[in-house]
Amino acid sequence: MSNSTILLSLVAITLTWIAYLFIKLAINYLNNIKLLSGLPGFHQFIPSLIITRRSLLSKYFYTHTEILFTKVPELVKKYGSVFKIAFGHQAIVVVTDTEFHKVISTRGGKTVLKEELRGDRISELFGGADIFSVSDETVWRRHRLLLNPAFTDDKLSSTVVDVTNKTVSELVKNINADHVRNISEDMSSLTLDVVGRAGFGYEFGCTNKTKGGDVSLSDSTASLINAFPFYILTPFKFLRRNFKVGPIKRVIENRDLFCKEISSIIEKRRNSQDEDVDESNDILSLLIRASDHQADSFSIYELIENCFIFIVAGHETTSHTLTFALYLLSKYQHVQEEAFQYIKNKIPDYNSRNLDYHDYQENLMFIHNIFDETLRLYPVAVGITRKIHSDITFKNHVIPKGCSVIYNWSHDFRSEEHFKDANEFVPSRWEKSEPPGSDLDAKRARLYTPFGVGNRSCIGRRFAKIESVLVLARLISCYKITLEDPSYDLSVDVEVTLHPVHPIRVVFTPRED
């Protein structure tokens, strides 16, 4: 067979495959329109995932970010708090009404709802299961039971506080050497180092580059995290498995490196007889000890997959939250000054010692408010997705079995119905003026859900808040923070999480006090 014949055959096979996908997509599209026919909303044949902000298609179709965040108020105004989006590949119902959280909280698991969130891509990649992606409630409870001991206040109060203080001190040295900083990069480095140290007793060496670290794991982890959103958003399993080029190739190659390095770390921990190592309080050591002492322990694949989940969740989400917080503090100088005076009054010796867990609990409540207000304005997770197993009636709408529901809480976070001056950065709105259990306290708990709802809410939320509050307090107490370009206009994008599109550069000016 000649080369030209082989080439023509490959072209014919490729065109046939493309035609098959198109026909399949068209059939799915018609079925999705029929499935959602009883709901208000719109149809969009082309998946929003493949429409970029600057593409020609974005003039005619909604992008992923618009559907999940920037255009949600417009869509709610047009269609109401429950509306459909019939794509070629998926039937989606978006719900922004806060009351829907009760449905998720009380009717989960096998009866109605199942966690989706494209978590199947993670298990597909690593070959195991993890607390984020597993849909079977029995398996999920097993994971949660094994993981819970690593996230108690007792463990977090020592490990996370010490590691955060150490890492932010390294960042301060970098800032003192160069006061104009790209905070997107700095927060990414800092949070990766914190999760490496607190999670695995591991030195990535991102913040303190002179100290080093394992370059192979550091590079493979960074490359895997950067390329992973593309892998998650690639719609067909056939493409993910067979077109190993570009970002997909990087994901596969760095997945292999990551698994090799994490397996080596796990093996060393298990084989070590060193008493200090055995008593280590990092999350991986606690997981290994908990797993090894139970009959239904994690497999090596499950340990590796959960390690990846904690690195992504503990690094990316906290990194973006801190970046948004520093941007807002730079923009709202009066809030930054109020925070600085608050720290001075509460902790007179703030500049001569490290902050501790008592400070976090008792002396940094205004910084807690800054953290909460940042996530209200820029929730890194804009909502959660569930797969519907049986019809649900909600607010006179029937949400049909077989579709996916996106419960989008970002809309109510910026609603004037719930928050006065909803688009403004006002941390004082979170001051606890009402006693626990009051109507207002209950309303806040129901409305403000940046870490999820129900029993599947984020297991690492306290880890993230302790780290973020301590980092912000240290930076506010050491520096006045201003935007390098006062005219900087923040734009955001949603891939896996909400994040700034462009780097944010700020100036850290040392405080004289």
C-alpha positions in Angstrom: 0.0 0.0 0.0 1.5 3.3 -1.0 2.0 6.3 1.3 -0.6 8.3 -0.5 -3.2 5.5 -0.1 -2.4 5.3 3.7 -2.8 9.1 4.0 -6.1 9.1 2.1 -7.3 6.3 4.4 -6.4 8.2 7.5 -8.1 11.4 6.2 -11.2 9.4 5.4 -11.2 7.8 8.9 -10.7 11.2 10.5 -13.6 12.8 8.5 -15.8 9.8 9.2 -15.1 10.1 12.9 -15.8 13.9 12.8 -19.0 13.3 11.0 -20.0 10.7 13.6 -19.3 13.1 16.5 -21.3 15.9 14.8 -24.3 13.6 14.2 -24.1 12.3 17.8 -23.9 15.9 19.1 -26.9 16.9 16.9 -29.0 14.0 18.2 -28.0 14.8 21.8 -28.9 18.4 21.2 -32.4 17.6 20.0 -32.9 15.2 22.9 -31.7 17.9 25.4 -34.1 20.5 24.0 -36.9 18.0 24.4 -35.8 17.0 27.9 -35.8 20.7 29.1 -38.8 21.8 27.1 -40.8 22.7 30.2 -38.3 25.2 31.5 -37.4 28.8 30.5 -34.0 29.4 29.1 -32.1 29.0 25.9 -30.4 26.6 23.6 -26.8 26.7 22.4 -25.5 23.9 20.2 -21.8 24.7 20.7 -20.5 23.9 24.2 -19.6 27.0 26.1 -16.4 25.3 27.2 -14.8 25.7 23.8 -15.7 29.3 23.3 -12.9 31.7 24.4 -13.5 35.3 25.4 -11.7 36.7 22.3 -13.0 34.3 19.7 -15.4 35.3 17.0 -17.9 32.8 18.4 -18.1 34.8 21.7 -20.0 37.5 19.8 -22.8 35.1 19.1 -22.7 32.5 21.9 -22.2 32.5 25.7 -18.8 31.6 27.0 -18.2 29.4 30.0 -17.4 32.3 32.3 -20.4 34.3 31.2 -22.8 31.4 32.0 -21.2 30.7 35.4 -20.4 34.2 36.6 -20.3 37.4 34.6 -23.7 37.2 32.8 -25.6 35.3 35.5 -27.5 38.5 36.7 -28.5 39.2 33.2 -29.7 35.7 32.6 -31.6 35.6 35.9 -33.3 38.9 35.1 -34.4 37.5 31.7 -35.4 33.9 32.7 -35.7 33.8 36.5 -33.8 31.9 39.2 -34.3 28.6 37.4 -33.4 28.4 33.8 -32.2 25.8 31.2 -29.3 25.7 28.9 -29.6 22.9 26.2 -26.1 22.3 24.8 -25.2 19.7 22.2 -23.4 17.6 24.7 -25.3 18.3 27.9 -28.7 19.3 29.3 -28.1 21.8 32.1 -30.5 23.6 34.6 -29.0 26.6 36.4 -30.6 27.4 39.8 -29.6 30.6 41.7 -32.3 30.6 44.4 -30.7 30.1 47.9 -33.6 27.8 48.9 -32.2 25.2 46.6 -29.4 24.5 49.0 -32.0 22.7 51.1 -32.7 20.3 48.3 -29.1 19.4 48.0 -28.6 19.1 51.7 -31.6 16.9 52.4 -32.1 14.9 49.3 -28.6 13.8 48.3 -27.0 10.5 47.6 -28.8 7.6 46.0 -32.3 9.0 46.0 -32.0 12.2 43.9 -28.6 13.8 43.4 -25.1 12.6 42.7 -21.9 14.6 42.7 -20.7 15.3 39.2 -18.3 18.2 38.8 -16.4 16.4 36.1 -14.7 14.5 38.9 -14.8 11.4 36.7 -11.9 13.0 34.7 -9.8 12.8 37.8 -10.5 9.2 38.5 -10.1 8.5 34.8 -6.6 10.1 35.0 -5.3 8.4 38.2 -7.3 5.2 38.2 -8.5 5.4 41.7 -11.1 7.3 43.7 -11.0 10.5 45.8 -13.2 12.4 48.2 -13.9 15.1 45.5 -15.0 13.0 42.6 -16.5 9.7 44.0 -20.2 9.5 43.5 -21.1 6.4 45.5 -22.2 7.5 48.9 -20.8 4.4 50.7 -17.3 4.9 49.1 -17.5 8.7 49.8 -18.3 8.1 53.5 -15.3 5.7 53.7 -13.0 8.4 52.3 -14.4 11.1 54.6 -14.0 8.8 57.6 -10.3 8.2 56.8 -9.6 11.8 56.0 -11.4 13.5 58.9 -8.7 13.0 61.5 -6.2 15.0 59.4 -8.5 18.1 59.4 -9.4 18.4 63.1 -8.7 21.7 64.8 -6.1 20.0 66.9 -4.1 19.0 63.9 -4.6 22.2 61.9 -3.9 24.5 64.8 -0.3 23.4 65.0 0.7 22.2 61.5 -0.9 24.9 59.3 -0.1 27.8 61.6 3.6 26.8 61.8 4.0 26.1 58.1 2.2 29.3 57.1 4.3 31.5 59.4 7.5 29.9 58.0 6.4 30.3 54.3 5.1 33.9 54.6 8.4 34.8 56.3 10.2 33.6 53.2 7.8 35.7 51.0 8.6 38.8 53.1 12.3 38.3 52.3 11.4 38.2 48.6 9.2 41.3 49.0 12.0 43.2 50.8 14.3 42.5 47.9 11.8 43.7 45.3 8.8 45.7 46.4 6.9 45.5 43.1 5.4 42.1 42.9 3.2 39.9 40.7 0.8 38.7 43.5 -0.7 36.1 41.2 2.7 34.4 41.0 3.6 35.1 44.7 0.4 33.6 46.0 0.7 30.6 43.8 4.2 29.9 45.0 3.3 30.5 48.7 0.2 28.3 48.7 2.0 25.5 46.8 4.7 25.6 49.5 2.2 25.6 52.3 0.3 22.6 51.0 3.5 20.8 50.3 4.8 21.3 53.8 1.6 20.9 55.7 0.2 18.3 53.4 3.2 16.1 52.7 6.1 17.3 54.8 7.6 18.1 51.3 9.7 21.1 50.1 8.6 22.4 46.7 11.0 25.3 47.1 8.8 27.8 45.2 8.9 30.7 47.7 12.5 30.2 49.0 14.2 29.3 45.7 17.6 29.2 47.4 16.5 26.4 49.6 15.7 24.2 46.6 13.3 21.3 46.7 12.7 18.4 44.3 12.6 20.0 40.9 11.1 17.0 39.3 8.0 16.9 41.6 7.8 20.7 41.7 7.9 21.1 37.9 5.6 18.1 37.2 3.0 19.3 39.8 3.0 22.9 38.4 2.8 21.6 34.8 0.0 19.2 35.7 -2.0 21.9 37.6 -1.6 24.3 34.7 -2.7 21.9 32.0 -5.3 20.0 34.0 -8.2 22.4 33.3 -7.8 21.8 29.6 -7.9 18.0 30.2 -11.1 18.4 32.4 -12.8 20.5 29.8 -12.0 18.2 26.8 -15.5 16.8 26.2 -14.8 13.3 24.7 -13.0 10.4 26.4 -11.8 9.3 22.9 -10.0 12.7 22.5 -8.5 12.5 26.0 -7.2 9.0 25.5 -5.9 9.1 21.9 -5.0 12.7 21.0 -1.9 12.9 23.3 -0.7 16.3 22.0 -0.3 19.7 23.5 -1.9 20.1 27.0 -3.3 16.6 27.0 0.2 15.2 26.4 1.6 17.4 29.2 -1.1 16.1 31.6 -0.3 12.5 30.8 3.4 12.9 31.1 3.3 14.9 34.3 0.7 12.6 35.8 3.2 9.8 35.4 6.0 11.8 37.0 3.7 12.9 39.8 2.5 9.4 40.5 6.1 8.1 40.6 7.3 10.8 43.0 4.3 10.6 45.3 4.5 6.8 45.4 8.2 7.1 46.4 7.3 9.5 49.2 4.5 7.2 50.4 6.9 4.2 50.3 9.6 6.0 52.3 7.0 7.0 54.9 5.7 3.5 55.3 9.2 1.9 55.5 10.7 4.5 57.8 11.3 3.4 61.4 12.4 6.9 62.4 10.3 8.0 65.4 10.1 11.6 64.3 8.8 10.7 60.8 6.3 8.3 62.4 4.9 11.0 64.6 4.8 13.6 61.8 1.5 15.6 61.7 1.5 16.4 58.0 -1.7 15.3 56.2 -0.1 12.5 54.2 1.5 10.9 57.3 -1.9 11.0 59.1 -3.6 9.5 56.1 -1.1 6.7 55.9 -1.3 5.9 59.6 -5.1 6.0 59.6 -5.2 4.0 56.4 -2.7 1.3 57.6 -4.6 0.8 60.9 -8.0 0.1 59.3 -9.0 -3.0 57.4 -10.7 -0.9 54.7 -7.6 1.2 53.9 -6.8 3.4 50.9 -5.1 1.7 48.0 -1.9 3.3 46.7 -4.0 4.7 43.8 -6.5 6.3 46.2 -3.7 7.8 48.3 -2.1 9.3 45.2 -5.4 10.6 43.8 -6.3 12.2 47.1 -2.8 13.8 47.3 -3.4 15.4 43.9 -6.9 16.6 45.0 -5.4 18.3 48.1 -2.6 19.9 46.1 -5.0 21.3 43.5 -7.7 22.3 46.1 -5.2 23.6 48.7 -3.1 25.4 46.3 -5.2 26.8 43.5 -8.3 27.9 45.4 -6.4 29.5 48.2 -4.0 31.2 45.8 -6.8 32.8 43.9 -8.6 33.9 47.1 -5.5 35.6 48.4 -4.9 37.2 45.1 -8.4 38.6 45.0 -8.1 39.7 48.7 -4.9 41.6 48.1 -6.3 43.3 44.9 -9.4 44.4 46.9 -7.2 45.7 49.8 -5.1 47.6 47.2 -8.2 49.1 45.7 -10.0 49.9 49.0 -7.3 51.7 50.9 -9.6 52.7 53.8 -10.3 49.0 54.5 -6.6 48.2 54.4 -5.9 51.0 56.9 -8.8 49.8 59.2 -7.3 46.3 59.1 -3.8 47.6 60.0 -5.1 49.6 62.9 -7.2 46.7 64.1 -4.1 44.4 64.2 -2.1 47.1 66.0 -4.8 47.4 68.7 -5.4 43.7 69.1 -1.8 42.5 68.9 0.5 45.3 70.2 3.6 43.1 69.7 2.6 42.1 66.2 5.9 43.1 64.7 8.1 41.1 67.1 6.6 37.6 67.0 4.8 35.2 64.8 1.0 35.0 64.9 -0.4 31.9 66.6 -3.7 30.0 66.7 -5.0 32.0 69.6 -4.5 35.2 67.4 -6.4 33.5 64.6 -9.3 32.6 66.9 -9.5 35.8 69.0 -7.4 38.7 67.6 -7.9 38.6 63.9 -11.7 38.6 63.4 -11.6 41.6 61.1 -9.2 39.7 58.9 -11.7 36.8 59.0 -14.2 39.4 57.7 -11.9 40.3 54.8 -11.6 36.7 53.9 -15.4 36.2 53.9 -16.1 39.3 52.0 -13.5 38.4 49.3 -15.2 35.1 48.8 -18.6 36.8 48.6 -17.4 39.0 45.8 -15.1 36.5 44.1 -16.1 33.0 45.1 -13.4 30.8 43.7 -16.0 28.0 43.4 -19.0 29.8 41.9 -21.3 26.8 42.5 -21.7 23.1 42.5 -23.1 20.6 40.0 -25.3 17.6 40.6 -26.7 14.9 38.3 -30.5 14.4 38.7 -31.6 10.9 39.3 -35.3 11.6 39.5 -37.6 14.5 38.7 -37.5 17.4 41.2 -40.2 20.1 41.6 -38.7 23.4 42.8 -40.5 26.7 42.8 -43.2 25.5 40.3 -40.5 24.2 37.9 -40.0 20.5 37.2 -36.3 19.7 36.9 -36.2 16.5 34.9 -34.3 13.3 35.6 -31.2 13.0 33.5 -30.1 16.6 33.4 -27.3 18.3 35.4 -28.1 21.1 37.8 -25.7 23.9 38.5 -26.5 25.5 41.9 -24.9 28.9 41.3 -24.5 30.8 44.6 -22.4 33.6 43.1 -25.6 35.4 42.0 -27.1 35.8 45.5 -23.7 36.7 46.9 -23.9 39.9 44.8 -27.7 40.5 45.2 -29.0 43.7 46.7 -31.8 41.7 48.1 -29.4 40.0 50.5 -26.5 42.5 50.8 -26.6 46.3 50.9 -24.1 47.8 48.4 -23.6 44.3 47.1 -20.9 45.1 44.6 -18.8 47.0 47.2 -16.0 45.5 49.4 -17.4 46.0 52.9 -15.8 43.5 55.3 -17.6 45.0 58.3 -20.9 43.5 57.1 -19.6 40.2 58.5 -19.3 41.5 62.1 -21.2 39.2 64.5 -23.8 41.6 65.8 -26.4 38.8 66.2 -26.2 35.8 68.6 -25.6 32.3 67.3 -28.9 30.7 66.3 -30.7 34.0 65.6 -32.7 34.4 62.4 -30.0 36.6 60.8 -27.3 34.1 61.8 -29.3 31.2 60.2 -29.9 33.3 57.1 -26.2 33.9 56.7 -25.4 30.2 57.1 -28.0 29.3 54.5 -27.0 32.1 52.1 -23.2 32.2 52.4 -21.9 28.8 51.1 -18.5 29.4 49.3 -17.2 26.0 50.5 -20.3 24.1 49.4 -23.4 22.8 51.1 -24.5 19.6 52.9 -22.3 16.8 54.0 -20.1 17.2 50.9 -18.9 20.7 51.8 -15.1 21.2 51.4 -13.2 19.2 54.0 -10.2 21.7 53.8 -12.2 24.9 54.4 -10.6 25.5 57.9 -7.1 24.8 56.4 -7.7 27.4 53.7 -9.1 30.0 56.1 -6.3 29.6 58.7 -3.7 30.0 56.0 -5.4 32.9 54.3 -6.1 34.9 57.5 -2.5 34.5 58.8 -1.0 35.5 55.4 -3.2 38.6 55.0 -2.5 39.7 58.6 1.2 39.4 58.2 1.3 41.3 54.9 -1.1 44.0 56.1 1.0 44.5 59.3 4.3 44.8 57.4 3.3 46.8 54.3 1.0 49.3 52.7 -0.2 47.6 49.6 -1.1 49.6 46.4 -1.7 48.7 42.8 1.2 49.4 40.5 -1.2 50.6 37.9 -4.1 52.5 39.6 -6.2 52.1 36.4 -5.9 48.3 36.5 -9.3 46.8 35.5 -9.9 43.3 37.0 -11.3 40.7 34.6 -12.0 37.1 35.6 -12.3 33.8 34.0 -13.7 30.4 35.1 -12.1 27.2 34.0 -12.1 24.9 37.0 -12.1 27.9 39.4 -12.6 31.6 39.2 -9.4 33.5 38.7 -8.0 36.7 37.3 -7.3 36.8 33.6 -4.3 39.1 33.8 -1.5 39.2 36.4 -2.1 41.6 39.2 1.0 43.7 40.2 1.1 45.6 43.4 3.7 47.7 45.3 4.5 46.7 48.9 5.7 49.7 50.8 7.2 48.9 54.3 5.3 50.4 57.2 7.1 52.7 59.5 5.2 51.6 62.6 
